[in-house]
Amino acid sequence: MDISTQVYNKIVELNKGTVLMHSDLMNGFSFPFRDRSHLLSQHMNKLLSICSGVDLWMPTFNYDFCKGIAYDIYKTPSAVGALTEYFRKHHAAWRTCVPVFSFAGVGLEPVFDLHSVLNPFGKGSAFDKLYKSDSLLMHYGSGIYSSTILHYAEYTSGTLVYRYDKLFSGSVICANGASLPVDVKFHVRPLNRHLEYDWDKIEKDLVSNGITTLLHYESTRIIICEIKKLIDFWKERLQADQLYFLDIKSKGWVEPLLQKLGRPFIINDFETL
């Protein structure tokens, strides 16, 4: 049985309605190809075939909004990989209206309210919808280190102390060309400080606890897991150790500073407003 069939069978077995897919073509399927466009089309057509019968989401993140540049739902490119931009331009039926952490997809389009402060990791966010609908996370050639949904686990765990909220104001250019002012708030890492995660430990814990399924053949590497099971597992770990995600170097300065402050970090600790 080839690996694409194994992936298809696993998605059918888990029987979820939506798949969130991160990608890295270096460790995806192998195809003969004529040029870059042909290669991208082969990857995308195979993945759409594998995910037939379910809604497919891909991240189309772009951080220019944080630099004061308007987010155009239809024109702002994805900055997280060639396949995500190809999907956005050639296959996606919709793209979410939330700046920075946007998604494109096929299937049922999620709805968001732009008339309030948006938190891409909070209640009602895309990640929240994926969690509550018990969707699947699939890493097509990419590693757990690109699981942005980790920040949803951090934020909703109630234990987050080493990042702080920051507000970004700008505008969203909608389908009719109208520009709508919006505020986006999410938790950021301390400015000019080392804050990294221990991805080796994180991935090993997921494997040893049966949270993820790894399918691989030669250079192809695919990880699949249930988002609700993943988030619940991470929240349990964070309840036991609020610095669980951090690597040793990060813990080396975060822990003593938290003890000194006697509270979680706030923006004034690291940035002059």
N, C-alpha and C positions, 0 to 999 in steps of 0.2 A: 504494500500500500504506500503510495507516494505521500509526501508530507502535506501537500495541499489537500488531499483527501482526508488525512488525519485531522487537519485544522477544521475542515468543514464538518466532519463527524463530531468533533468536540463542541462546536457551536450548536449543532443540532441537539446533542446530548444535554447541554446545559439549558437549552430552551428559553432563552431570553429574547426580549423584543428589540433591544438596541445593543450595538457594539460601538464602543469608543476606541478608535484605533490610533496609536502612535506608530511612527515608522522611521526606519533607517534602511535605505536600500542596500547598503553594503552587506547586510546580513539577511536580506530578503531572498526571494526565489531567484534562480539563475535563468536568464533568457538570452538567446542570440538576438542581436538588435542591429538596426541600420544606423540609427542616430538617437540622440537624447529623447526626442519626442516619442519615437517608436518604443524605446525602453520604458518610459513612463506609462505609455498606454498599455503595454503588456502587463506591467505590475498592477495597474488600476483595474483592468478588465478581469484579471485573475482574482483579485480581492473582491470585486463586486460579485463575481460568480460564487465565491466561497461564502459571502455574506448575503446571498440571495434569500429573500424571505424575512430579513430583519432590517431595521433602520441602521444606517451606518453614519457615524459622526467622525469627523477628523478635526483636530485643532487647526485653527488658522490665526494663531496669535500674531500680534504685531504691537510693538511697544512704542511706536511713534506718538501715540496719544499722550504718553507721559512726558513727551518733549514739546507739547503744545500744538501738535499737528492733528487736524480733524480726522476722525475715523469715518471713512466712506464705506458703507456696507458692501457696495458693489465694486469698488475700485482699489481699496487698500489691500495690498498683497499679503499673503501669508509669509511670515518670516521664520517659519519652523520646518523648513524642508521642501525640496522640490516636489515631492509627491503630493503634499498637502495643497500647494499652490495649483498643481495640475488638476487635482480633484475639485478645488474651488472653482476654477475657470471652466472646466469641461464636463463635470458630472453632477456637482451639488445642485440641489433644487432650492436650497435656502442657505442663509448665513445669519447667525445671531447678531443682534443689534448692540450687544454689550461690548464696549471698546476693550482693547488690550487682550483679554482672554476670550476671543470669539471662536465659534465653531461653525463649520459648514457641514451639510449633511444631505442625505436622501431619506425619504420617509416623512413621518410626522414632524412638523416644525414646532419647536418649543416657543412659547410666548413669554415675553418679559415686559415689565412696566418701566419705561424710561423716565417717568415723572417723579422719581425719587432718587436718593443717593444709592448708587449701584455697588454691590459688593460681589465680585465674581466668585467668591468662595462661601458666601453666606446663604441664608434661607432664601429659597426661590431661585438660586443661581442655576446655571447649567449643570454644575457638579452635583448640586442638591437634587435636581431632577433625575440625574443618572443614578444617584444613590437610592432615592425613594422608589424608582421604577425597577430596582434590582437588575441593572444592566450589566454587560460584560465589558471588561477592559482587555484589549488585545495589543500587545507590542509586536509589531511586524518588523523584526530585525533590530528593534531598539531595546534598550534595557530598562529596568525598573527606575533607573536614575532619571528618566524623562517622564515619570508619572506625576504630572502637575496636580493630579487629584490628591496627592499627599497633602497639599496646602489646605484642601477642604477638610481633611482629617484633623490637621493642626487647629484650624480655626474653630471647628465645631466641637472639638474635644473639651473646650473650656480650660485647657491647661497651658495655652500658649503664652510664654513669658519672654522669649528671646527675639521676637519680631514685634513691630509696632505698626499701628494703622497710619496710613498716609493718604491724603485726599488729592486727587488729580481732577482738575476742571477743564472742560473742553467742549467739543461739539461732535455730534453724529450727523452725517449726511445721509438722509433717508432715501427711499426708493424714488420719491417724487422730486428729489434734488433739494428739498428743504433742509436747513441746518437747525438741529435741535440742541440746545445747551444741556449738558449732563455733568454730573459729578460722579466720579468713580473712587471708591475707597477700598483698599486692600492692605494686607499686612506685608511689610517689606523687611528685608534684612537690614541690620544696622549699617549705616553709611561708613565706608572706608574701614570696615572690620572684617576679619575672616569669620565667615559663618557658612560651614559646609556640612553635608550630611554623610553619615557612614553607610554608603550604599552597599558595600560588601556585606556588612552585618544585616542590613535591612533585607537584602535579597535572600541571604542564607536563612534568616528567620521565617520568611514567607515560604520557602521551599520546605524547610524542616517541619513546618506546621501544616503543610498541605493546602496552603492558600492559593498557590499558583501551580499551573501546569506548564511544563516546558516541553516543547516539541522542536526537535532539531534534526537536521540531516546535512552533513558536510558543513558548508558555511551558513546555511539557513538556520535561523534561531527565532522561535516564536513563543511568546509567553501569553497565556490566557488566564484570567481569573474573574470571579464574580465580584463586582464592585462593592456590594453591601458587605460581603464576607471580608473583603480587604479592609474597608474602612472600619468596621467593627473591631477587627484584629488590631489595627493601628491605634484605635482609641483605647483599647485595653492596655496596650503597651505604654501609651502616654499617661494614662491614669496612674500606672505603677511608677513611671519615671518620666517627668515632663521634658527631660532633655534626651529622651530615648533616640531620637533621630540624629543627633549631632555627633560629629567625629570628635576624636580626642582633643585635637588642637582647638576646636571651637569651645568645647566644654572647659578647657583650661583657662579661658578668660570670662566666659559667660557665667559660670557658676559662682566665682568669687564676686563678680560685679552685682549679680542678683542678690547675693547675701548682703552685700554692702548697702544696696539700695532698699532692700526689704520690700520690693514690689516688682512687677513686670516692667520691661523697658517701655519708655514712651519716646516720642519723636524728639523731644527737647534734650534727651540724653545724648543724641548723636548729631542733630541737625539744628542750625540756627534759622529760625523762622523769620 
